[in-house]
Amino acid sequence: MVTAKEINRGVKDVLLGASMRQVADEYRDRLIEDFGFRPEEVQSTTFSAEVTAYMRALARHLGDRHQGDVRVGEALSTWVRFTEHYEAWDALLSGFDVEGKDQLIRRGRLLFPSTLTSHWDEQ
């Protein structure tokens, strides 16, 4: 379960200019350190499920609480180009005016069912 403290740390980092990729990498590194993994024990998939859950929760929080913030919009705009997490796409397309939004909506509609994306045009 992702804690409010972890979310707040990620929000702070994004507001200070960190990319979502940087936030994800830092979160993974903290987990590896907290659990005491040795370098030879770490694989590319280590904590991937936990990082995914964290990034989904962070994106949802950013979209809900920081709509319209240019720094957040930039971070989410870059992030959706590398992920297919609905939460990131929805946060971006529901709460931010970004360049190329029409193209992002078309791409998002290919990725997600129309019941999840119909409100994107209403913004």
C-alpha positions, 0 to 999 in steps of 0.5 A: 500500500502506498502511503500519504508520506510517499505520495507527498514526497513524490509530489514535492519532487515533481513540483521541484522539477523532477520527472516522473521517471526520476521519481519512479527510479528514486522510489525503487532505489529507496525500496531496494535500500530499505529492504537491504538488497545487495547489488547482485540481488537486484534485477530489472524487475525488482519492485516493479509491481510496487513502483507501478502501484506507487506511480499510479497513485502519484499520478492520480493524486497529482491530477486530483490535487494539482490540476493546471499546475504547469510543472505537473502538466509537463511531468505527466505529459512526458510520463504518458509517452512512456507508460500506459497507466490509465491514471496518468493519462486521465490525470493529464487529459482531465486536468491540464491544457497541454500541447498536442492534447488532441493527439494524446486523446486519440492515442488514449482512446486506443489504449482505454475503453471509451467508458473511461475516456468519454469525459476527456472531450468535455474539458 
